[in-house]
Amino acid sequence: MSTQSEFPLVFEQLKAILKPFASQMTVKTDTNDTYYLDGPYSPKWKKEVFFASAQIKKSYVSFYLMPVYMYPRLLKEISPALKKRMQGKSCFNFKKMELDLFKELSDLTQKSYQCFIEENAANGN
């Protein structure tokens, strides 16, 4: 059975999914329990738009990925196992290390980034 003692390891794995995007985004928070990225300025929304974050919560570690809310088509091909980790429309919760799901989430994050950037480019940025 998993315990909260695994949460820092899970958090580091989820943070590692986001770190490659930090050079193209704005790192809003980088602490021991939260890693938060905003995307570039969006002409459509007239501000920087939240992209993703990993956060240690009381009962699980959450991975928020806003593009899956903005572009629901991104979720059409996710596995039932990853879908089971979803809470709401853009949040995935984990209590333990699940490397296969983290790999799938990493791939989904890459696809999300591509949609995010393409949309921004299409809107003049």
Summary of the structure (lengths in Angstrom):
residues: 125
radius of gyration: 14.3
end to end distance: 47.2
largest distance: 49.4
contacts: 353
relative contact order: 0.19
helix: 46%
strand: 28%
